Amino acid sequence: MASISREQIVENLVKLLDEEKVVTDEQVLKDSSVDRFRRYEEIHGFYTQPLPAAVVYAGSKEDVASILKFASEHSINVVPRTGDSATEGGLETAVEHSIVLDGSGMNEIISIDPYNMLATCQCGAPLQDLEDRLREQGYTTGHSPQSKPLAQLGGLVATRSIGQFSTLYGGIEDMVVGLEAVFPNGEITKIKNVPRRAAGPDIRHVIIGNEGALCYITEVTVKIYKYSPENNYLLGYTLDNMKTGFEILREVMVNGYRPSVARLYDEEDGSQHFSHFAEDKCVLILMAEGPKPLAEATGKAMEAIVEKYAECEKVDHRLIQVWFDNLNWDVSKVAEEREEIFATKNISNTTEIAATWDKIYDIYKVCVERIRTEIPDITLIGGHSSHSYLNGTNMYFVYFYNVVDCSPEEEISKYHLPIKRIIVEETIKAGGSMCHHHGVGKHRTPWIKDEYGSSYYILKTLKEAFDPEGIMNKGTIFPGE
Ligand SMILES: Cc1cc2nc3c(=O)[nH]c(=O)nc-3n(C[C@H](O)[C@H](O)[C@H](O)COP(=O)(O)OP(=O)(O)OC[C@H]3O[C@@H](n4cnc5c(N)ncnc54)[C@H](O)[C@@H]3O)c2cc1C
């Protein structure tokens, strides 16, 4: 693939940037060849992906431009990275002598503009830092993924991420106002900040969700909102089955209510969080927020909807609040989980999909049943819906399994991929989307043509136009040769 040797790549990188920005330490390279998808191998000291030639720490958009131009000229694969919390193999260095281009040092919060309700950050700004700064001033981005303590603005935009309050604030695609990105030929492009535009197609969406396979995001401007948690109207219920829960979520959404949180857990997934009050029960959580009159009206209307369903029993909202306050994952929780996996050989993974209201329950049911009967050593299979829309909702499948009679490298082929295959294939067959918010990464790429159907023509033409040398994150979204 690369037209020059590994040594020449490193020599040139050092000439292009300062020496300390180019790292070739073996352990750093090993850690940078994978992401969370391969953590079972990594925990056991196995690294099965080709090691990158170097990890390069960009300090500016000009650094990014010079590295991408150099990589294009010599056909070198580049894997963009910011917070390093990817779950689907998006950070795997799929080919020899890749460059991992890390933007975590570009971490400035450039401006907070409460008059126009905008915040602008470099790609490596941690969302947690931005959110903390905003909340001190009475504002919020409204973006609250579970990975908030880990993820950074570039990666959050690159994966079309979504947070716990999405039903009100939307996903990141609804929050981005303008942004800056560098393309593989070194072109630095900036999309300005305006409240709306109708000057042709919305080209922000070429960049949002590109997973580092088309361009490198260097700066992002997001909307900000007034933050008034004192008005939150939190509701929790137990119920007997998911079908009722989906019906309630649908009724809330199609009647025009906009809760910030709308979550429905099945018994198995719920048992991890709510066993102290909901044994063998599904759990429904709704929250309204915003200005007090609006939050109260929305909260009361949702209460009235749920009350019509006799099987729903209200629970003390403080029990839900405790769970909610401990939902996010920071570095220490990740480290704890790794130790537990090593000790127990029991690992959990997730796959998230979306579908319209008429399809979601059937997809949920068939996937859970198939995984339970077809996959060995399962210790938990369940899931939750956490993001609802006028037209449908998502399903976030959660599965735990014991890794039995196989080497660390075989964990993926024996368990993780066969489970993902069931979920992805059943979802696409039913007409849903195989990917709701974690990105395609490397491991859902085999189904990308099935996902897009005839519109794959549009997607592939973007790749051919913007990345003709195919240097951007090989194997991610776009199948390799
Ligand atoms: C415990 C845990 C909980 C999570 N919870 C959520 C959740 O609630 N919601 C959610 O949406 N996701 C969640 N995720 C997934 C992940 O955190 C998000 O997808 C996040 O957006 C990734 O951001 P990052 O900065 O860590 O990006 P990285 O992990 O560094 O990269 C992610 C992808 O984006 C590309 N990329 C990174 N930076 C750039 C850039 N500057 N330009 C172009 N491409 C780039 C990478 O090549 C890669 O393909 C979770 C992950 C973990 C580990």
The ligand as an SDF file (V2000), in Angstrom:
LIG
                    3D

 53 58  0  0  0  0  0  0  0  0999 V2000
  -18.2160    3.5180   27.7530 C   0  0  0  0  0  0  0  0  0  0  0  0
  -18.6370    4.1140   26.4360 C   0  0  0  0  0  0  0  0  0  0  0  0
  -19.8830    4.7160   26.3370 C   0  0  0  0  0  0  0  0  0  0  0  0
  -20.2990    5.2750   25.1160 C   0  0  0  0  0  0  0  0  0  0  0  0
  -21.4990    5.9120   25.0570 N   0  0  0  0  0  0  0  0  0  0  0  0
  -21.8830    6.5050   23.9080 C   0  0  0  0  0  0  0  0  0  0  0  0
  -23.1200    7.2180   23.8410 C   0  0  0  0  0  0  0  0  0  0  0  0
  -23.8560    7.3430   24.8250 O   0  0  0  0  0  0  0  0  0  0  0  0
  -23.4510    7.7860   22.6630 N   0  0  0  0  0  0  0  0  0  0  0  0
  -22.6390    7.6960   21.5700 C   0  0  0  0  0  0  0  0  0  0  0  0
  -23.0020    8.2270   20.5240 O   0  0  0  0  0  0  0  0  0  0  0  0
  -21.4830    7.0140   21.6040 N   0  0  0  0  0  0  0  0  0  0  0  0
  -21.0720    6.4410   22.7420 C   0  0  0  0  0  0  0  0  0  0  0  0
  -19.8740    5.7670   22.7920 N   0  0  0  0  0  0  0  0  0  0  0  0
  -19.0600    5.6300   21.5790 C   0  0  0  0  0  0  0  0  0  0  0  0
  -17.9860    6.7460   21.4580 C   0  0  0  0  0  0  0  0  0  0  0  0
  -17.6300    7.2920   22.6670 O   0  0  0  0  0  0  0  0  0  0  0  0
  -18.5200    7.8520   20.6430 C   0  0  0  0  0  0  0  0  0  0  0  0
  -18.7480    7.3360   19.3600 O   0  0  0  0  0  0  0  0  0  0  0  0
  -17.6380    9.0950   20.5290 C   0  0  0  0  0  0  0  0  0  0  0  0
  -18.2970    9.9360   19.6480 O   0  0  0  0  0  0  0  0  0  0  0  0
  -16.2400    8.9040   20.0370 C   0  0  0  0  0  0  0  0  0  0  0  0
  -15.5060   10.1230   20.2740 O   0  0  0  0  0  0  0  0  0  0  0  0
  -13.9260   10.0970   20.4640 P   0  0  0  0  0  0  0  0  0  0  0  0
  -13.4700   11.5110   20.5840 O   0  0  0  0  0  0  0  0  0  0  0  0
  -13.5540    9.1910   21.5590 O   0  0  0  0  0  0  0  0  0  0  0  0
  -13.4740    9.5430   19.0570 O   0  0  0  0  0  0  0  0  0  0  0  0
  -12.4150    8.4130   18.6980 P   0  0  0  0  0  0  0  0  0  0  0  0
  -12.6930    7.1910   19.4730 O   0  0  0  0  0  0  0  0  0  0  0  0
  -11.0550    8.9850   18.7790 O   0  0  0  0  0  0  0  0  0  0  0  0
  -12.7840    8.1640   17.1660 O   0  0  0  0  0  0  0  0  0  0  0  0
  -14.0450    7.6580   16.7830 C   0  0  0  0  0  0  0  0  0  0  0  0
  -14.1190    7.6140   15.2450 C   0  0  0  0  0  0  0  0  0  0  0  0
  -14.0880    8.9300   14.7150 O   0  0  0  0  0  0  0  0  0  0  0  0
  -12.9330    9.1450   13.9120 C   0  0  0  0  0  0  0  0  0  0  0  0
  -12.3890   10.4530   14.3100 N   0  0  0  0  0  0  0  0  0  0  0  0
  -11.9320   10.8200   15.5360 C   0  0  0  0  0  0  0  0  0  0  0  0
  -11.5520   12.1010   15.5100 N   0  0  0  0  0  0  0  0  0  0  0  0
  -11.7580   12.5570   14.2500 C   0  0  0  0  0  0  0  0  0  0  0  0
  -11.5430   13.8140   13.6060 C   0  0  0  0  0  0  0  0  0  0  0  0
  -11.0400   14.8480   14.2690 N   0  0  0  0  0  0  0  0  0  0  0  0
  -11.8750   13.9190   12.3020 N   0  0  0  0  0  0  0  0  0  0  0  0
  -12.3830   12.8640   11.6130 C   0  0  0  0  0  0  0  0  0  0  0  0
  -12.5940   11.6620   12.1700 N   0  0  0  0  0  0  0  0  0  0  0  0
  -12.2880   11.5050   13.4760 C   0  0  0  0  0  0  0  0  0  0  0  0
  -11.9930    7.9910   14.2280 C   0  0  0  0  0  0  0  0  0  0  0  0
  -11.1720    7.6630   13.1200 O   0  0  0  0  0  0  0  0  0  0  0  0
  -12.9660    6.8800   14.5800 C   0  0  0  0  0  0  0  0  0  0  0  0
  -13.4220    6.2670   13.4170 O   0  0  0  0  0  0  0  0  0  0  0  0
  -19.4410    5.1960   23.9850 C   0  0  0  0  0  0  0  0  0  0  0  0
  -18.1840    4.6020   24.1060 C   0  0  0  0  0  0  0  0  0  0  0  0
  -17.7820    4.0720   25.3090 C   0  0  0  0  0  0  0  0  0  0  0  0
  -16.4190    3.4530   25.3910 C   0  0  0  0  0  0  0  0  0  0  0  0
  1  2  1  0
  2  3  1  0
  2 52  2  0
  3  4  2  0
  4  5  1  0
  4 50  1  0
  5  6  2  0
  6  7  1  0
  6 13  1  0
  7  8  2  0
  7  9  1  0
  9 10  1  0
 10 11  2  0
 10 12  1  0
 12 13  2  0
 13 14  1  0
 14 15  1  0
 14 50  1  0
 15 16  1  0
 16 17  1  0
 16 18  1  0
 18 19  1  0
 18 20  1  0
 20 21  1  0
 20 22  1  0
 22 23  1  0
 23 24  1  0
 24 25  2  0
 24 26  1  0
 24 27  1  0
 27 28  1  0
 28 29  2  0
 28 30  1  0
 28 31  1  0
 31 32  1  0
 32 33  1  0
 33 34  1  0
 33 48  1  0
 34 35  1  0
 35 36  1  0
 35 46  1  0
 36 37  1  0
 36 45  1  0
 37 38  2  0
 38 39  1  0
 39 40  1  0
 39 45  2  0
 40 41  1  0
 40 42  2  0
 42 43  1  0
 43 44  2  0
 44 45  1  0
 46 47  1  0
 46 48  1  0
 48 49  1  0
 50 51  2  0
 51 52  1  0
 52 53  1  0
M  END
$$$$
